[in-house]
Amino acid sequence: MRVLSASDPGDTNKANEDWFSASPRLIVVLDGATARTDTGCRHGVSWYAAKLGSVTGTLAADLETPLKEALKTAIEQVAEMHKECDLNHPGTPSAAVSILRVNGSAWEYLVLGDISVVIDQQAGKPVVVTDTRVDSTARPERDEVDRHLIGSPEKQAALLRMKHAELAARNQPGGFWVATAIPTAADHAIVGSVPLDKVQRLAVLTDGAARIVDLFGALDWPAVLDNLSTHGPAELIRQVRTLEGADPQGARWPRNKRSDDATVVYAA
């Protein structure tokens, strides 16, 4: 199995808050959540995503460890790495997490937060695993954000209100779950497996790349896999950037910011 990957920051003046590690038998992708408020942490979202990603990958490489347990332990260990920070702060750094690994005769997967895992089986229709719970929270605030153009003062004020509403629902019953400093968030991850001999190809996309389907509607998931097979992840991200550039203020496709960090891992 060959593995191709690409990652591109949404803003070249800021650190990429995505993180990934990819091999033919283990793929880990994280999407750090943009901090629009204070975090109580001096390290930042990129630091958190990188530390959590590397520890998660190490623990998930042990095939005897269930994926939820690997993530739970990783969250605990990273919390110990910066316990001088205020880890009880409502805005403490967080990240969506996905893990894919070969274990015996199956590909196992875990998804926590808004990362998309796309697995193409021999039957022809890909299995798409996406945690959409975050999109179901703070709906009035999200709708208000979408009414304003990117870069406007009204947009910025609405984004801040949305962020506060999101944080109130983060890692709460009835809300959504992501990795922070609370290990039990891992218990709420979506997990499953697909027989190894049924998998033809697969892909993992952070939401900044998945917007080519979810937001722009330029491709469907089978077309994404075909695109990746022919052109590779960097070209898919380039196509996303082209669409973003055609609508810089979000008038046609309302969104929180013009461009988001985008990461794609493809294996076939």
C-alpha positions as CSV (number, residue, x, y, z in Angstrom):
1,M,0.0,0.0,0.0
2,R,1.4,3.4,-1.0
3,V,0.6,6.4,1.2
4,L,0.5,10.0,0.0
5,S,-0.1,13.1,2.1
6,A,-0.2,16.9,2.0
7,S,-0.9,19.6,4.6
8,D,-1.3,23.3,4.0
9,P,-1.9,26.1,6.5
10,G,-4.9,28.3,5.9
11,D,-2.9,31.4,6.7
12,T,0.8,31.4,5.8
13,N,1.4,33.9,8.5
14,K,0.2,31.5,11.2
15,A,1.3,28.0,12.3
16,N,-0.5,25.1,10.8
17,E,-2.7,23.6,13.6
18,D,-3.2,20.3,11.7
19,W,-0.8,17.5,12.5
20,F,-0.4,14.0,10.8
21,S,1.7,10.9,10.8
22,A,1.1,8.3,8.1
23,S,2.5,4.9,7.3
24,P,1.0,1.9,5.4
25,R,-0.3,0.4,8.7
26,L,-1.0,3.4,10.9
27,I,-2.4,6.9,10.1
28,V,-3.0,9.6,12.7
29,V,-4.5,13.0,11.8
30,L,-5.3,15.8,14.2
31,D,-7.1,19.1,13.6
32,G,-6.4,21.7,16.3
33,A,-9.3,24.0,17.0
34,T,-8.7,27.7,16.3
35,A,-8.5,29.7,19.6
36,R,-10.7,32.7,19.4
37,T,-10.6,33.3,23.1
38,D,-8.1,33.0,25.9
39,T,-6.9,29.4,26.5
40,G,-5.1,29.5,29.8
41,C,-2.2,27.7,28.1
42,R,1.1,29.3,27.1
43,H,1.9,26.7,24.5
44,G,-0.8,27.1,21.9
45,V,-2.9,24.9,19.6
46,S,-0.2,23.8,17.3
47,W,2.0,22.6,20.2
48,Y,-1.0,20.7,21.6
49,A,-1.9,19.0,18.4
50,A,1.7,18.0,17.7
51,K,2.2,16.6,21.2
52,L,-1.1,14.7,21.3
53,G,-0.6,13.4,17.8
54,S,2.9,12.0,18.4
55,V,1.9,10.4,21.7
56,T,-1.3,9.0,20.2
57,G,0.6,7.4,17.4
58,T,3.1,5.7,19.7
59,L,0.3,4.3,21.9
60,A,-1.8,3.2,18.9
61,A,1.1,1.3,17.5
62,D,0.5,-1.3,20.2
63,L,-2.1,-3.5,18.6
64,E,-3.2,-4.8,22.0
65,T,-4.4,-1.4,23.1
66,P,-7.9,-0.5,21.9
67,L,-8.0,2.8,20.0
68,K,-10.1,4.6,22.6
69,E,-7.7,3.6,25.4
70,A,-4.7,4.8,23.3
71,L,-6.3,8.2,22.9
72,K,-7.4,8.4,26.5
73,T,-3.9,7.7,27.7
74,A,-2.4,10.1,25.3
75,I,-4.7,12.9,26.5
76,E,-3.6,12.1,30.1
77,Q,0.1,12.1,29.2
78,V,-0.1,15.4,27.3
79,A,-2.0,17.0,30.1
80,E,1.0,16.1,32.4
81,M,3.3,17.8,29.9
82,H,1.8,21.2,30.6
83,K,0.2,20.9,33.9
84,E,1.5,24.3,34.9
85,C,-1.1,25.7,32.5
86,D,-4.8,26.2,33.5
87,L,-6.1,22.9,32.1
88,N,-9.5,23.7,33.6
89,H,-9.8,26.9,31.5
90,P,-12.9,26.6,29.2
91,G,-10.8,27.5,26.2
92,T,-7.9,25.1,26.9
93,P,-6.4,23.9,23.5
94,S,-8.3,21.1,21.8
95,A,-8.1,19.0,18.7
96,A,-10.2,16.6,16.6
97,V,-8.5,13.2,16.3
98,S,-8.6,10.4,13.8
99,I,-6.7,7.1,13.9
100,L,-6.6,4.3,11.3
101,R,-4.6,1.2,11.8
102,V,-4.2,-2.3,10.4
103,N,-4.9,-4.8,13.2
104,G,-5.0,-8.4,12.1
105,S,-7.4,-8.8,9.2
106,A,-9.1,-5.4,9.6
107,W,-8.6,-1.6,9.3
108,E,-9.7,-0.2,12.6
109,Y,-10.7,3.5,12.9
110,L,-11.4,6.1,15.5
111,V,-12.9,9.6,14.8
112,L,-13.4,12.2,17.5
113,G,-14.4,15.6,16.1
114,D,-14.9,16.9,12.6
115,I,-12.4,14.9,10.6
116,S,-13.6,12.7,7.7
117,V,-12.4,9.1,7.1
118,V,-13.3,7.7,3.7
119,I,-12.9,4.0,3.1
120,D,-13.5,2.6,-0.4
121,Q,-14.7,-1.0,-0.3
122,Q,-15.0,-3.5,-3.1
123,A,-18.7,-3.0,-3.1
124,G,-18.1,0.4,-4.8
125,K,-19.7,2.8,-2.3
126,P,-17.2,4.3,0.2
127,V,-17.9,4.3,3.9
128,V,-17.6,7.9,5.2
129,V,-17.1,8.4,8.9
130,T,-17.5,11.9,10.1
131,D,-18.3,13.2,13.6
132,T,-20.9,15.9,12.9
133,R,-21.8,16.7,16.5
134,V,-19.9,20.0,16.6
135,D,-22.0,21.3,13.7
136,S,-25.2,20.6,15.6
137,T,-24.2,22.9,18.5
138,A,-24.6,26.7,18.7
139,R,-26.8,26.7,15.6
140,P,-28.3,30.2,16.2
141,E,-24.7,31.6,16.6
142,R,-23.5,29.8,13.5
143,D,-26.3,31.1,11.4
144,E,-25.6,34.6,12.6
145,V,-21.9,34.2,11.6
146,D,-22.9,33.1,8.1
147,R,-24.9,36.3,7.6
148,H,-21.8,38.4,7.6
149,L,-18.9,38.7,5.1
150,I,-15.4,37.5,6.1
151,G,-13.3,40.4,7.4
152,S,-16.2,42.5,8.6
153,P,-16.4,43.7,12.2
154,E,-19.8,42.1,12.4
155,K,-18.4,38.7,11.4
156,Q,-15.6,39.0,14.0
157,A,-18.1,39.8,16.8
158,A,-20.4,37.0,15.7
159,L,-17.5,34.5,15.6
160,L,-16.6,35.4,19.2
161,R,-20.2,34.8,20.3
162,M,-20.2,31.5,18.4
163,K,-17.0,30.4,20.1
164,H,-18.3,31.0,23.5
165,A,-21.5,29.0,22.7
166,E,-19.3,26.2,21.3
167,L,-17.1,26.1,24.4
168,A,-20.2,25.9,26.6
169,A,-21.2,22.7,24.7
170,R,-17.7,21.2,24.4
171,N,-17.2,17.8,26.1
172,Q,-20.7,18.1,27.6
173,P,-23.6,15.7,27.4
174,G,-25.7,16.8,24.4
175,G,-22.8,18.7,23.0
176,F,-19.8,17.6,21.1
177,W,-16.6,15.9,22.1
178,V,-12.9,16.6,21.2
179,A,-9.6,16.0,22.8
180,T,-8.7,18.5,25.5
181,A,-7.3,17.7,28.9
182,I,-10.3,15.4,29.8
183,P,-9.3,11.8,29.0
184,T,-12.9,10.5,29.2
185,A,-13.7,12.5,26.0
186,A,-12.1,9.5,24.2
187,D,-15.0,7.3,25.3
188,H,-17.3,9.3,23.0
189,A,-15.2,8.7,19.9
190,I,-16.7,6.9,16.9
191,V,-15.0,3.6,16.4
192,G,-15.3,0.7,14.0
193,S,-13.5,-1.6,11.6
194,V,-13.6,-2.7,8.0
195,P,-12.2,-6.1,6.7
196,L,-8.7,-5.5,5.3
197,D,-9.4,-7.5,2.2
198,K,-12.4,-5.3,1.4
199,V,-10.5,-2.1,1.4
200,Q,-9.3,-0.8,-2.0
201,R,-8.2,2.7,-0.9
202,L,-8.9,5.2,1.9
203,A,-8.4,8.8,2.8
204,V,-8.4,11.0,5.8
205,L,-9.3,14.7,5.5
206,T,-9.4,17.5,8.0
207,D,-12.5,19.8,7.6
208,G,-10.4,22.4,5.7
209,A,-9.9,19.9,2.9
210,A,-13.3,18.1,3.2
211,R,-15.0,21.4,2.5
212,I,-14.6,20.5,-1.2
213,V,-17.5,18.2,-0.6
214,D,-19.2,19.5,2.5
215,L,-19.2,23.2,1.7
216,F,-18.4,23.8,-1.9
217,G,-20.1,20.7,-3.3
218,A,-17.5,20.5,-6.1
219,L,-17.0,16.8,-5.7
220,D,-18.7,13.8,-4.0
221,W,-16.7,11.3,-2.0
222,P,-16.2,8.8,-4.8
223,A,-14.9,11.7,-6.9
224,V,-12.6,12.7,-4.1
225,L,-11.0,9.3,-4.0
226,D,-10.7,9.3,-7.8
227,N,-9.1,12.7,-7.7
228,L,-6.6,11.6,-5.1
229,S,-5.8,8.5,-7.0
230,T,-5.0,10.4,-10.2
231,H,-3.6,13.7,-8.9
232,G,-2.7,13.2,-5.2
233,P,-3.5,15.2,-2.0
234,A,-1.6,18.4,-2.9
235,E,-3.7,18.9,-6.0
236,L,-6.9,18.4,-4.1
237,I,-5.9,21.0,-1.6
238,R,-5.0,23.3,-4.5
239,Q,-8.5,22.9,-5.8
240,V,-9.9,23.8,-2.4
241,R,-7.7,27.0,-2.4
242,T,-8.9,27.9,-5.9
243,L,-12.6,27.7,-4.8
244,E,-11.8,29.7,-1.6
245,G,-10.0,32.4,-3.7
246,A,-13.1,32.7,-6.0
247,D,-15.2,33.7,-3.0
248,P,-12.8,35.4,-0.6
249,Q,-15.5,37.1,1.5
250,G,-17.8,34.0,1.8
251,A,-20.7,35.6,0.0
252,R,-21.4,32.5,-2.1
253,W,-20.2,29.9,0.4
254,P,-20.6,31.3,3.9
255,R,-17.9,30.1,6.2
256,N,-15.9,31.2,9.3
257,K,-12.7,32.1,7.5
258,R,-11.5,32.3,4.0
259,S,-9.1,29.4,4.2
260,D,-8.6,26.7,6.9
261,D,-5.7,24.5,7.5
262,A,-6.1,21.5,5.2
263,T,-4.6,18.0,5.5
264,V,-5.2,15.0,3.3
265,V,-3.7,11.5,3.7
266,Y,-4.5,9.0,1.0
267,A,-3.6,5.3,1.0
268,A,-4.2,2.7,-1.8
